[in-house]
Amino acid sequence: MVRLPDMAKMRKKADLPERVCVVCGRPFVWRKKWEKVWEEVKYCSDGCRIRKGRAAQ
């Protein structure tokens, strides 16, 4: 017997929370790996996280 995924857990990408990167200003959406730290996420990528110091100069 094949089990189908639980439809209650599935979300459309458009329904996910969105933020704006503080370095580049681009919007980015919630990711599963950020589930426990979403309130702390500020940057859309590792590249922007590394460039954060350069933007202040």
C-alpha positions as CSV (number, residue, x, y, z in Angstrom):
1,M,0.0,0.0,0.0
2,V,1.4,3.4,-1.0
3,R,0.8,6.3,1.4
4,L,0.1,9.7,-0.1
5,P,1.7,12.7,1.6
6,D,-0.4,14.5,4.2
7,M,-2.0,17.4,2.4
8,A,-2.3,19.4,5.6
9,K,1.5,19.7,5.8
10,M,2.0,20.8,2.2
11,R,2.2,24.5,1.5
12,K,2.3,26.6,-1.6
13,K,5.5,28.7,-2.0
14,A,3.4,31.8,-2.2
15,D,2.0,31.1,1.3
16,L,5.4,31.0,3.0
17,P,6.6,33.9,5.1
18,E,8.9,36.3,3.3
19,R,11.7,38.7,4.4
20,V,13.9,41.3,2.7
21,C,17.7,40.9,2.9
22,V,19.3,43.7,4.9
23,V,22.3,43.7,2.6
24,C,21.0,43.4,-1.0
25,G,17.4,44.3,-0.4
26,R,16.1,41.2,-2.3
27,P,13.1,39.3,-0.9
28,F,13.6,35.7,0.2
29,V,11.2,33.1,1.6
30,W,11.2,30.8,4.6
31,R,13.1,27.5,4.3
32,K,12.7,24.3,6.3
33,K,16.3,24.6,7.6
34,W,15.4,28.0,9.1
35,E,12.4,26.6,10.9
36,K,13.8,27.0,14.5
37,V,15.7,30.3,13.9
38,W,13.4,32.2,11.4
39,E,13.2,35.2,13.8
40,E,17.0,35.5,13.6
41,V,17.4,35.2,9.8
42,K,18.5,38.5,8.3
43,Y,20.4,37.5,5.1
44,C,19.3,35.8,2.0
45,S,22.6,33.9,1.4
46,D,26.0,33.2,2.8
47,G,27.4,35.8,0.3
48,C,25.3,38.5,1.8
49,R,26.1,37.4,5.3
50,I,29.9,37.7,4.5
51,R,29.3,41.1,2.8
52,K,27.5,42.6,5.8
53,G,30.6,44.2,7.1
54,R,31.5,45.8,3.8
55,A,28.1,47.5,3.4
56,A,28.7,49.5,6.6
57,Q,32.0,50.9,5.4
